[in-house]
Amino acid sequence: MQISKASEAVGGLVEGVDVTRLTDSQFDDIRKAFTDYGALFFSQQKLTPEDHIAFARRWGEIDVNRFFTPVSGYPEIAEVLKEPDQLLNIGGGWHTDHSYDEAPAMGSILYALEIPPSGGDTLFAGMAAAYDALPDAMKERISDLKARHGNDHVFGEKSDYQKAMNGRLGNARSAGQEAVHPVVLTHPDSGRKGLYVNPGFTLYIEDMEREQSDALLAELYAHIQQPRFHYRHVWKEGMLAMWDNRATWHYAMNDYPGHRRYLHRITMAGVPLSQMH
């Protein structure tokens, strides 16, 4: 097994291993790399749904997503699917999953079953690298701020996105979760500070005029969106990717009209961010 950096800011490439046959020692090395890199990418895997679930359970509890269509017979696995005639994809904007929950999902494990001939890459951004590169004055300014996150505008009954997805997302009535989290998070495993706001689900910064909040968030987002903090993952069938929602953003590119893209996703449960000091 070899593990190498995918980019300076985020991600590790894992080669020469079958995740269905990991020794405890190999799994320990992978867990350490996950903490170090924030995301891992495994090539040439051959997973059944049972294999996928078993690998996820080595990391901890599974968080069953309430909005995605599950794979038939496997409620733990969500379908990430775009048919050739569909215009919108799932995850087509910078975000981090479940930041609207009091205990946001720790991460996700995504397995590629069908990939278009070109396009459909996923971009990842490293939140610790982005934080480290901020000017000291900005670090000071945001050190004690908290932001409110929510999901009604994405998954709720009145959401334009929900309506445009034509039934691929469900359970709209169960949307409406909101949670308040620190703008700067100290990661519980790595101890590194990283930014914890995202364009998908962050609503506003608490105790700040909305105009000021919008301007500050826009400034932070523009900073994080610099390519120097990114890794672009080019999918092939049989690849497995996993990422830490507390340490990364991701963005699924929607640039493959007329082609099918189909992956299976399992989400791993996290802890309340109040436990992350």
PASEBA-1860 file (N, C-alpha, C; in nm, 3 decimals):
! residues 277
1> MQISKASE> 0.085/-0.120/0.000/0.000/0.000/0.000/0.088/0.124/0.000 ~ 0.057/0.217/-0.091/0.130/0.346/-0.095/0.028/0.459/-0.080 ~ 0.063/0.557/0.002/-0.022/0.676/0.020/0.063/0.798/-0.010 ~ 0.015/0.883/-0.101/0.089/1.004/-0.138/-0.006/1.123/-0.141 ~ 0.051/1.243/-0.135/-0.030/1.366/-0.142/-0.098/1.379/-0.277 ~ -0.226/1.416/-0.275/-0.295/1.448/-0.399/-0.265/1.591/-0.443 ~ -0.256/1.681/-0.347/-0.218/1.820/-0.372/-0.159/1.875/-0.243 ~ -0.104/1.996/-0.249/-0.044/2.054/-0.128/-0.149/2.083/-0.021
9> AVGGLVEG> -0.271/2.115/-0.064/-0.372/2.165/0.031/-0.466/2.058/0.084 ~ -0.493/1.954/0.003/-0.596/1.858/0.045/-0.581/1.728/-0.033 ~ -0.612/1.617/0.035/-0.625/1.489/-0.033/-0.501/1.402/-0.032 ~ -0.525/1.269/-0.026/-0.420/1.170/-0.037/-0.463/1.060/-0.133 ~ -0.367/1.010/-0.212/-0.393/0.903/-0.309/-0.346/0.771/-0.249 ~ -0.436/0.673/-0.246/-0.405/0.542/-0.187/-0.400/0.438/-0.299 ~ -0.286/0.374/-0.313/-0.266/0.275/-0.421/-0.228/0.140/-0.361 ~ -0.261/0.034/-0.437/-0.212/-0.099/-0.402/-0.281/-0.162/-0.283
17> VDVTRLTD> -0.410/-0.135/-0.267/-0.481/-0.195/-0.154/-0.625/-0.223/-0.193 ~ -0.680/-0.329/-0.136/-0.821/-0.365/-0.153/-0.890/-0.335/-0.020 ~ -0.983/-0.239/-0.018/-1.042/-0.196/0.110/-1.128/-0.305/0.174 ~ -1.161/-0.410/0.099/-1.239/-0.520/0.159/-1.149/-0.617/0.236 ~ -1.017/-0.599/0.224/-0.923/-0.695/0.287/-0.816/-0.624/0.367 ~ -0.849/-0.514/0.429/-0.751/-0.436/0.505/-0.717/-0.505/0.637 ~ -0.588/-0.514/0.666/-0.547/-0.555/0.801/-0.572/-0.439/0.897 ~ -0.570/-0.468/1.026/-0.587/-0.362/1.125/-0.476/-0.258/1.112
25> SQFDDIRK> -0.355/-0.304/1.082/-0.242/-0.212/1.068/-0.262/-0.121/0.947 ~ -0.306/-0.178/0.835/-0.333/-0.096/0.716/-0.445/0.004/0.744 ~ -0.548/-0.040/0.813/-0.659/0.051/0.843/-0.611/0.166/0.932 ~ -0.525/0.137/1.027/-0.469/0.243/1.113/-0.392/0.345/1.029 ~ -0.315/0.297/0.932/-0.240/0.388/0.844/-0.336/0.474/0.760 ~ -0.443/0.414/0.714/-0.542/0.487/0.634/-0.614/0.590/0.721 ~ -0.647/0.553/0.842/-0.713/0.650/0.933/-0.622/0.769/0.960 ~ -0.493/0.744/0.982/-0.398/0.854/1.005/-0.389/0.943/0.881
33> AFTDYGAL> -0.383/0.880/0.762/-0.376/0.959/0.638/-0.502/1.042/0.618 ~ -0.616/0.987/0.655/-0.742/1.060/0.644/-0.739/1.186/0.732 ~ -0.686/1.171/0.853/-0.671/1.286/0.943/-0.573/1.387/0.886 ~ -0.463/1.340/0.829/-0.360/1.429/0.776/-0.406/1.505/0.651 ~ -0.478/1.435/0.562/-0.507/1.489/0.429/-0.650/1.539/0.411 ~ -0.743/1.499/0.496/-0.882/1.547/0.487/-0.967/1.474/0.385 ~ -0.905/1.404/0.291/-0.977/1.325/0.191/-0.880/1.220/0.137 ~ -0.936/1.104/0.100/-0.855/0.996/0.042/-0.923/0.943/-0.083
41> FFSQQKLT> -0.840/0.898/-0.178/-0.890/0.850/-0.307/-0.825/0.715/-0.337 ~ -0.909/0.612/-0.348/-0.864/0.475/-0.370/-0.898/0.435/-0.514 ~ -0.801/0.380/-0.585/-0.827/0.335/-0.722/-0.854/0.185/-0.723 ~ -0.919/0.139/-0.830/-0.935/-0.003/-0.862/-0.994/-0.085/-0.748 ~ -1.111/-0.044/-0.702/-1.184/-0.122/-0.602/-1.299/-0.196/-0.671 ~ -1.338/-0.306/-0.613/-1.454/-0.381/-0.663/-1.543/-0.411/-0.544 ~ -1.642/-0.324/-0.521/-1.722/-0.333/-0.400/-1.865/-0.375/-0.430 ~ -1.914/-0.470/-0.354/-2.057/-0.494/-0.347/-2.115/-0.394/-0.247
49> PEDHIAFA> -2.247/-0.375/-0.246/-2.305/-0.289/-0.142/-2.269/-0.336/-0.001 ~ -2.262/-0.467/0.019/-2.224/-0.519/0.152/-2.081/-0.480/0.187 ~ -1.990/-0.486/0.087/-1.851/-0.444/0.110/-1.844/-0.296/0.149 ~ -1.918/-0.215/0.077/-1.920/-0.070/0.101/-1.966/-0.041/0.244 ~ -2.074/-0.108/0.286/-2.128/-0.089/0.421/-2.027/-0.137/0.525 ~ -1.965/-0.252/0.501/-1.867/-0.306/0.597/-1.748/-0.211/0.614 ~ -1.699/-0.153/0.504/-1.587/-0.059/0.513/-1.630/0.065/0.592 ~ -1.749/0.116/0.564/-1.797/0.235/0.636/-1.809/0.208/0.785
57> RRWGEIDV> -1.852/0.088/0.821/-1.872/0.058/0.965/-1.741/0.047/1.040 ~ -1.630/0.027/0.969/-1.501/0.028/1.038/-1.469/0.169/1.090 ~ -1.530/0.269/1.032/-1.506/0.407/1.072/-1.599/0.450/1.185 ~ -1.713/0.383/1.201/-1.808/0.421/1.306/-1.951/0.405/1.260 ~ -2.040/0.480/1.322/-2.182/0.472/1.290/-2.209/0.529/1.151 ~ -2.310/0.474/1.084/-2.356/0.527/0.955/-2.469/0.625/0.979 ~ -2.465/0.738/0.911/-2.568/0.842/0.918/-2.655/0.827/0.793 ~ -2.778/0.779/0.810/-2.866/0.757/0.694/-2.922/0.892/0.650
65> NRFFTPVS> -2.888/0.934/0.528/-2.933/1.064/0.476/-3.082/1.061/0.450 ~ -3.152/1.162/0.500/-3.299/1.160/0.492/-3.354/1.222/0.363 ~ -3.269/1.279/0.279/-3.318/1.346/0.158/-3.286/1.271/0.029 ~ -3.185/1.185/0.030/-3.144/1.116/-0.091/-3.222/0.986/-0.109 ~ -3.240/0.946/-0.235/-3.303/0.818/-0.265/-3.207/0.705/-0.227 ~ -3.252/0.610/-0.143/-3.163/0.500/-0.107/-3.157/0.394/-0.216 ~ -3.048/0.318/-0.216/-3.035/0.202/-0.304/-3.133/0.095/-0.255 ~ -3.207/0.036/-0.346/-3.307/-0.063/-0.308/-3.244/-0.176/-0.226
73> GYPEIAEV> -3.300/-0.199/-0.107/-3.250/-0.304/-0.019/-3.136/-0.263/0.071 ~ -3.084/-0.141/0.052/-2.970/-0.093/0.131/-2.996/0.051/0.176 ~ -3.075/0.070/0.281/-3.108/0.206/0.324/-2.987/0.289/0.366 ~ -2.876/0.223/0.400/-2.754/0.296/0.439/-2.687/0.366/0.321 ~ -2.718/0.321/0.198/-2.649/0.372/0.079/-2.743/0.464/0.002 ~ -2.695/0.586/-0.026/-2.772/0.682/-0.105/-2.726/0.679/-0.250 ~ -2.821/0.695/-0.342/-2.787/0.704/-0.483/-2.744/0.847/-0.517 ~ -2.631/0.860/-0.582/-2.589/0.987/-0.642/-2.595/0.965/-0.793
81> LKEPDQLL> -2.704/1.008/-0.852/-2.737/0.969/-0.988/-2.781/1.088/-1.072 ~ -2.729/1.094/-1.195/-2.780/1.188/-1.294/-2.798/1.113/-1.425 ~ -2.922/1.109/-1.472/-2.953/1.042/-1.598/-2.920/1.134/-1.716 ~ -2.902/1.077/-1.837/-2.863/1.157/-1.953/-2.955/1.275/-1.983 ~ -3.085/1.261/-1.953/-3.181/1.367/-1.988/-3.200/1.469/-1.876 ~ -3.133/1.452/-1.763/-3.151/1.543/-1.650/-3.051/1.658/-1.658 ~ -3.096/1.777/-1.617/-3.012/1.896/-1.627/-2.933/1.922/-1.499 ~ -2.997/1.908/-1.384/-2.930/1.937/-1.257/-2.864/1.812/-1.201
89> NIGGGWHT> -2.748/1.831/-1.139/-2.684/1.719/-1.071/-2.695/1.738/-0.920 ~ -2.648/1.640/-0.846/-2.645/1.647/-0.700/-2.508/1.699/-0.657 ~ -2.509/1.802/-0.573/-2.382/1.855/-0.522/-2.312/1.950/-0.614 ~ -2.388/2.016/-0.705/-2.327/2.102/-0.805/-2.299/2.243/-0.758 ~ -2.231/2.257/-0.648/-2.188/2.386/-0.594/-2.102/2.358/-0.472 ~ -2.019/2.452/-0.434/-1.932/2.432/-0.318/-2.016/2.416/-0.191 ~ -1.987/2.312/-0.114/-2.059/2.289/0.011/-1.981/2.187/0.095 ~ -2.028/2.169/0.218/-1.986/2.054/0.298/-2.112/1.993/0.356
97> DHSYDEAP> -2.120/1.861/0.356/-2.245/1.792/0.390/-2.283/1.808/0.537 ~ -2.414/1.827/0.558/-2.476/1.818/0.691/-2.429/1.926/0.789 ~ -2.377/2.038/0.742/-2.336/2.141/0.839/-2.457/2.201/0.910 ~ -2.577/2.171/0.861/-2.701/2.219/0.924/-2.743/2.135/1.043 ~ -2.671/2.026/1.072/-2.704/1.940/1.186/-2.621/1.979/1.308 ~ -2.678/1.959/1.427/-2.603/1.984/1.551/-2.479/1.896/1.558 ~ -2.492/1.773/1.509/-2.378/1.682/1.500/-2.355/1.653/1.352 ~ -2.284/1.741/1.279/-2.267/1.721/1.136/-2.200/1.588/1.103
105> AMGSILYA> -2.238/1.530/0.991/-2.176/1.404/0.948/-2.025/1.418/0.943 ~ -1.955/1.314/0.991/-1.809/1.317/0.991/-1.756/1.322/0.848 ~ -1.814/1.240/0.761/-1.766/1.238/0.624/-1.852/1.147/0.539 ~ -1.810/1.127/0.416/-1.882/1.040/0.324/-1.783/0.952/0.250 ~ -1.834/0.834/0.207/-1.756/0.739/0.127/-1.834/0.716/-0.001 ~ -1.776/0.759/-0.113/-1.845/0.761/-0.242/-1.777/0.665/-0.339 ~ -1.858/0.574/-0.397/-1.805/0.469/-0.484/-1.863/0.484/-0.624 ~ -1.774/0.483/-0.724/-1.813/0.510/-0.863/-1.852/0.382/-0.936
113> LEIPPSGG> -1.976/0.379/-0.985/-2.026/0.266/-1.062/-2.030/0.295/-1.212 ~ -2.071/0.417/-1.247/-2.081/0.454/-1.389/-2.040/0.600/-1.404 ~ -1.939/0.624/-1.487/-1.878/0.757/-1.501/-1.887/0.798/-1.648 ~ -1.921/0.925/-1.677/-1.926/0.969/-1.817/-1.788/0.964/-1.881 ~ -1.783/0.960/-2.015/-1.653/0.951/-2.083/-1.560/1.068/-2.052 ~ -1.617/1.185/-2.026/-1.537/1.298/-1.979/-1.627/1.384/-1.892 ~ -1.565/1.465/-1.805/-1.643/1.549/-1.714/-1.687/1.472/-1.591 ~ -1.762/1.540/-1.505/-1.810/1.479/-1.382/-1.706/1.469/-1.273
121> DTLFAGMA> -1.596/1.548/-1.283/-1.495/1.549/-1.178/-1.554/1.609/-1.049 ~ -1.489/1.581/-0.937/-1.526/1.644/-0.810/-1.409/1.727/-0.760 ~ -1.436/1.853/-0.728/-1.334/1.941/-0.670/-1.340/1.934/-0.518 ~ -1.225/1.936/-0.455/-1.216/1.939/-0.309/-1.133/2.060/-0.268 ~ -1.169/2.121/-0.155/-1.093/2.234/-0.101/-1.054/2.204/0.043 ~ -0.931/2.239/0.080/-0.879/2.213/0.214/-0.900/2.332/0.307 ~ -0.977/2.311/0.412/-1.012/2.422/0.502/-0.899/2.464/0.595 ~ -0.810/2.370/0.630/-0.697/2.407/0.716/-0.596/2.490/0.637
129> AAYDALPD> -0.567/2.448/0.514/-0.474/2.525/0.430/-0.528/2.665/0.403 ~ -0.659/2.674/0.380/-0.720/2.805/0.354/-0.711/2.894/0.478 ~ -0.736/2.837/0.594/-0.725/2.915/0.718/-0.581/2.961/0.741 ~ -0.487/2.870/0.725/-0.346/2.903/0.749/-0.300/3.021/0.663 ~ -0.356/3.033/0.543/-0.313/3.137/0.448/-0.382/3.271/0.470 ~ -0.476/3.279/0.564/-0.542/3.407/0.592/-0.445/3.506/0.656 ~ -0.463/3.634/0.630/-0.385/3.735/0.703/-0.415/3.727/0.853 ~ -0.318/3.763/0.935/-0.337/3.758/1.080/-0.457/3.842/1.125
137> AMKERISD> -0.477/3.955/1.059/-0.589/4.042/1.098/-0.723/3.973/1.077 ~ -0.735/3.897/0.968/-0.859/3.824/0.944/-0.876/3.710/1.044 ~ -0.767/3.640/1.074/-0.775/3.533/1.174/-0.826/3.589/1.307 ~ -0.776/3.705/1.343/-0.818/3.769/1.469/-0.966/3.808/1.460 ~ -1.004/3.863/1.348/-1.142/3.910/1.331/-1.245/3.797/1.345 ~ -1.211/3.679/1.293/-1.311/3.571/1.290/-1.294/3.469/1.402 ~ -1.196/3.491/1.491/-1.157/3.386/1.587/-1.272/3.341/1.677 ~ -1.360/3.432/1.716/-1.467/3.396/1.810/-1.606/3.400/1.748
145> LKARHGND> -1.614/3.413/1.616/-1.745/3.425/1.553/-1.813/3.289/1.538 ~ -1.946/3.293/1.534/-2.026/3.173/1.508/-2.119/3.201/1.391 ~ -2.150/3.096/1.316/-2.239/3.111/1.200/-2.356/3.015/1.211 ~ -2.469/3.057/1.157/-2.588/2.971/1.154/-2.595/2.902/1.017 ~ -2.623/2.772/1.022/-2.636/2.690/0.903/-2.778/2.636/0.895 ~ -2.829/2.615/0.774/-2.964/2.561/0.759/-2.979/2.490/0.625 ~ -3.091/2.415/0.610/-3.109/2.337/0.487/-3.242/2.358/0.417 ~ -3.330/2.441/0.473/-3.463/2.455/0.414/-3.459/2.510/0.272
153> HVFGEKSD> -3.363/2.601/0.245/-3.352/2.662/0.112/-3.304/2.563/0.006 ~ -3.250/2.448/0.051/-3.202/2.346/-0.043/-3.299/2.228/-0.050 ~ -3.336/2.175/0.066/-3.415/2.051/0.070/-3.562/2.072/0.105 ~ -3.602/2.193/0.145/-3.738/2.218/0.190/-3.841/2.219/0.077 ~ -3.967/2.221/0.116/-4.078/2.210/0.018/-4.082/2.328/-0.079 ~ -4.037/2.444/-0.036/-4.042/2.563/-0.123/-3.913/2.585/-0.201 ~ -3.818/2.495/-0.185/-3.688/2.510/-0.250/-3.697/2.490/-0.401 ~ -3.642/2.586/-0.476/-3.639/2.572/-0.623/-3.555/2.451/-0.663
161> YQKAMNGR> -3.449/2.425/-0.588/-3.361/2.311/-0.618/-3.438/2.180/-0.600 ~ -3.509/2.170/-0.487/-3.588/2.049/-0.459/-3.688/2.024/-0.573 ~ -3.758/2.132/-0.615/-3.857/2.118/-0.723/-3.790/2.078/-0.854 ~ -3.675/2.136/-0.884/-3.608/2.110/-1.011/-3.548/1.970/-1.018 ~ -3.530/1.906/-0.903/-3.472/1.772/-0.902/-3.573/1.664/-0.939 ~ -3.701/1.701/-0.952/-3.804/1.610/-1.002/-3.808/1.476/-0.929 ~ -3.811/1.483/-0.796/-3.829/1.361/-0.720/-3.702/1.286/-0.684 ~ -3.586/1.333/-0.730/-3.462/1.263/-0.694/-3.423/1.290/-0.549
169> LGNARSAG> -3.475/1.398/-0.492/-3.459/1.424/-0.349/-3.597/1.411/-0.286 ~ -3.603/1.355/-0.167/-3.732/1.334/-0.103/-3.737/1.394/0.036 ~ -3.850/1.366/0.105/-3.863/1.398/0.248/-3.854/1.547/0.275 ~ -3.906/1.630/0.182/-3.892/1.776/0.196/-3.950/1.827/0.327 ~ -4.053/1.762/0.376/-4.117/1.808/0.501/-4.027/1.793/0.622 ~ -3.925/1.709/0.610/-3.835/1.691/0.725/-3.718/1.788/0.721 ~ -3.716/1.879/0.622/-3.610/1.981/0.617/-3.641/2.089/0.722 ~ -3.553/2.185/0.733/-3.573/2.294/0.828/-3.475/2.293/0.944
177> QEAVHPVV> -3.381/2.197/0.944/-3.281/2.194/1.051/-3.192/2.318/1.043 ~ -3.158/2.370/1.159/-3.058/2.477/1.169/-2.965/2.446/1.285 ~ -2.842/2.492/1.273/-2.744/2.472/1.379/-2.644/2.586/1.375 ~ -2.588/2.618/1.491/-2.487/2.725/1.501/-2.353/2.661/1.534 ~ -2.251/2.695/1.454/-2.118/2.637/1.471/-2.012/2.747/1.465 ~ -1.893/2.722/1.521/-1.785/2.820/1.511/-1.742/2.842/1.366 ~ -1.706/2.964/1.333/-1.653/2.993/1.199/-1.514/2.930/1.182 ~ -1.439/2.927/1.291/-1.308/2.860/1.292/-1.317/2.739/1.384
185> LTHPDSGR> -1.294/2.623/1.325/-1.308/2.497/1.397/-1.170/2.439/1.426 ~ -1.150/2.389/1.546/-1.030/2.311/1.575/-1.066/2.164/1.558 ~ -1.002/2.099/1.464/-1.039/1.961/1.430/-1.008/1.867/1.547 ~ -1.101/1.776/1.581/-1.083/1.693/1.699/-0.970/1.591/1.687 ~ -0.937/1.552/1.564/-0.833/1.451/1.546/-0.699/1.511/1.511 ~ -0.696/1.607/1.419/-0.568/1.665/1.375/-0.523/1.779/1.465 ~ -0.619/1.844/1.534/-0.587/1.961/1.615/-0.565/2.088/1.532 ~ -0.579/2.077/1.399/-0.557/2.194/1.313/-0.682/2.282/1.309
193> KGLYVNPG> -0.658/2.411/1.300/-0.768/2.504/1.282/-0.805/2.511/1.134 ~ -0.936/2.520/1.108/-0.983/2.531/0.971/-1.111/2.612/0.966 ~ -1.144/2.662/0.849/-1.266/2.740/0.832/-1.386/2.646/0.825 ~ -1.497/2.686/0.889/-1.617/2.602/0.887/-1.739/2.686/0.851 ~ -1.736/2.741/0.731/-1.853/2.805/0.669/-1.853/2.757/0.525 ~ -1.970/2.752/0.463/-1.975/2.706/0.324/-2.093/2.769/0.251 ~ -2.079/2.790/0.118/-2.185/2.859/0.043/-2.315/2.781/0.034 ~ -2.308/2.648/0.050/-2.429/2.568/0.035/-2.527/2.583/0.150
201> FTLYIEDM> -2.477/2.585/0.274/-2.566/2.575/0.389/-2.549/2.683/0.495 ~ -2.442/2.765/0.489/-2.427/2.871/0.588/-2.523/2.985/0.555 ~ -2.604/3.025/0.653/-2.705/3.129/0.633/-2.649/3.267/0.662 ~ -2.587/3.283/0.777/-2.532/3.413/0.816/-2.447/3.397/0.941 ~ -2.368/3.498/0.971/-2.287/3.502/1.093/-2.371/3.564/1.203 ~ -2.372/3.499/1.316/-2.452/3.543/1.430/-2.403/3.679/1.484 ~ -2.498/3.756/1.539/-2.468/3.883/1.607/-2.395/3.982/1.516 ~ -2.434/3.982/1.388/-2.373/4.074/1.292/-2.483/4.120/1.197
209> EREQSDAL> -2.478/4.247/1.157/-2.575/4.297/1.059/-2.566/4.212/0.933 ~ -2.682/4.185/0.870/-2.683/4.092/0.757/-2.590/4.139/0.645 ~ -2.585/4.268/0.619/-2.498/4.318/0.513/-2.351/4.290/0.544 ~ -2.314/4.312/0.670/-2.175/4.283/0.712/-2.145/4.134/0.702 ~ -2.242/4.054/0.748/-2.226/3.909/0.744/-2.207/3.861/0.600 ~ -2.292/3.909/0.510/-2.283/3.868/0.369/-2.147/3.906/0.310 ~ -2.098/4.025/0.346/-1.970/4.072/0.292/-1.854/3.988/0.346 ~ -1.858/3.956/0.475/-1.751/3.876/0.534/-1.751/3.734/0.478
217> LAELYAHI> -1.869/3.674/0.466/-1.877/3.540/0.409/-1.827/3.540/0.264 ~ -1.866/3.641/0.188/-1.821/3.650/0.048/-1.669/3.658/0.040 ~ -1.610/3.732/0.133/-1.463/3.746/0.135/-1.397/3.611/0.168 ~ -1.452/3.540/0.266/-1.396/3.409/0.302/-1.415/3.309/0.188 ~ -1.532/3.310/0.124/-1.557/3.217/0.014/-1.463/3.244/-0.103 ~ -1.442/3.371/-0.136/-1.352/3.405/-0.246/-1.210/3.356/-0.216 ~ -1.170/3.365/-0.089/-1.038/3.318/-0.048/-1.027/3.167/-0.067 ~ -1.127/3.092/-0.018/-1.124/2.946/-0.024/-1.131/2.896/-0.169
225> QQPRFHYR> -1.197/2.974/-0.255/-1.215/2.930/-0.394/-1.091/2.949/-0.481 ~ -0.982/2.994/-0.423/-0.856/3.001/-0.499/-0.805/2.859/-0.529 ~ -0.766/2.834/-0.653/-0.723/2.699/-0.690/-0.609/2.642/-0.606 ~ -0.530/2.727/-0.542/-0.417/2.675/-0.464/-0.463/2.590/-0.345 ~ -0.591/2.599/-0.308/-0.642/2.520/-0.196/-0.718/2.396/-0.243 ~ -0.714/2.365/-0.372/-0.802/2.263/-0.428/-0.727/2.139/-0.478 ~ -0.804/2.031/-0.491/-0.765/1.913/-0.566/-0.883/1.873/-0.654 ~ -0.856/1.845/-0.781/-0.961/1.805/-0.875/-0.951/1.653/-0.896
233> HVWKEGML> -1.052/1.582/-0.851/-1.052/1.437/-0.861/-1.120/1.393/-0.991 ~ -1.045/1.322/-1.075/-1.098/1.268/-1.201/-1.139/1.123/-1.177 ~ -1.268/1.098/-1.189/-1.322/0.966/-1.156/-1.298/0.863/-1.266 ~ -1.284/0.739/-1.222/-1.295/0.621/-1.308/-1.383/0.520/-1.235 ~ -1.447/0.434/-1.313/-1.530/0.332/-1.248/-1.444/0.248/-1.154 ~ -1.500/0.218/-1.035/-1.428/0.140/-0.936/-1.347/0.224/-0.839 ~ -1.346/0.356/-0.857/-1.276/0.443/-0.761/-1.363/0.467/-0.639 ~ -1.296/0.483/-0.527/-1.362/0.513/-0.400/-1.300/0.641/-0.346
241> AMWDNRAT> -1.383/0.737/-0.308/-1.334/0.861/-0.246/-1.401/0.876/-0.110 ~ -1.328/0.928/-0.017/-1.388/0.961/0.113/-1.331/1.094/0.162 ~ -1.414/1.171/0.228/-1.370/1.303/0.272/-1.427/1.334/0.410 ~ -1.357/1.424/0.477/-1.394/1.470/0.611/-1.468/1.602/0.597 ~ -1.595/1.603/0.632/-1.676/1.725/0.618/-1.628/1.838/0.709 ~ -1.556/1.805/0.814/-1.507/1.909/0.907/-1.378/1.972/0.856 ~ -1.321/1.917/0.748/-1.190/1.964/0.700/-1.191/2.005/0.554 ~ -1.303/1.984/0.483/-1.305/2.007/0.338/-1.437/2.067/0.292
249> WHYAMNDY> -1.434/2.125/0.172/-1.552/2.148/0.089/-1.542/2.053/-0.029 ~ -1.654/2.031/-0.100/-1.648/1.962/-0.229/-1.752/2.019/-0.325 ~ -1.734/1.986/-0.453/-1.815/2.044/-0.561/-1.816/1.944/-0.676 ~ -1.933/1.887/-0.705/-1.946/1.792/-0.816/-1.973/1.868/-0.946 ~ -1.881/1.860/-1.040/-1.894/1.932/-1.166/-2.010/1.876/-1.249 ~ -2.085/1.967/-1.312/-2.200/1.928/-1.394/-2.171/1.965/-1.540 ~ -2.080/1.889/-1.601/-2.028/1.925/-1.734/-2.027/1.804/-1.828 ~ -2.132/1.721/-1.818/-2.137/1.599/-1.900/-2.279/1.576/-1.953
257> PGHRRYLH> -2.336/1.676/-2.023/-2.474/1.663/-2.071/-2.490/1.541/-2.161 ~ -2.603/1.473/-2.144/-2.632/1.358/-2.228/-2.569/1.228/-2.183 ~ -2.501/1.230/-2.066/-2.437/1.108/-2.015/-2.488/1.076/-1.875 ~ -2.480/0.949/-1.840/-2.522/0.901/-1.708/-2.403/0.899/-1.613 ~ -2.427/0.938/-1.490/-2.324/0.931/-1.386/-2.391/0.873/-1.262 ~ -2.335/0.764/-1.210/-2.401/0.692/-1.102/-2.298/0.646/-0.999 ~ -2.318/0.691/-0.875/-2.230/0.653/-0.765/-2.315/0.615/-0.643 ~ -2.254/0.542/-0.552/-2.317/0.507/-0.424/-2.244/0.583/-0.312
265> RITMAGVP> -2.323/0.640/-0.221/-2.263/0.719/-0.112/-2.312/0.670/0.023 ~ -2.219/0.651/0.114/-2.252/0.625/0.254/-2.196/0.740/0.336 ~ -2.278/0.791/0.427/-2.238/0.902/0.513/-2.206/0.850/0.653 ~ -2.095/0.899/0.708/-2.050/0.854/0.840/-2.088/0.957/0.946 ~ -2.146/0.911/1.054/-2.195/1.000/1.160/-2.080/1.072/1.229 ~ -2.109/1.194/1.273/-2.009/1.275/1.344/-2.051/1.305/1.487 ~ -1.984/1.400/1.547/-2.011/1.439/1.685/-2.055/1.585/1.686 ~ -2.127/1.628/1.790/-2.160/1.772/1.800/-2.032/1.855/1.800
273> LSQMH> -2.035/1.965/1.728/-1.914/2.045/1.716/-1.877/2.114/1.847 ~ -1.970/2.114/1.942/-1.937/2.167/2.075/-1.831/2.081/2.142 ~ -1.817/1.956/2.094/-1.713/1.867/2.149/-1.578/1.890/2.083 ~ -1.575/1.978/1.984/-1.452/2.002/1.910/-1.392/2.137/1.953 ~ -1.293/2.134/2.037/-1.239/2.258/2.095/-1.113/2.301/2.022
END
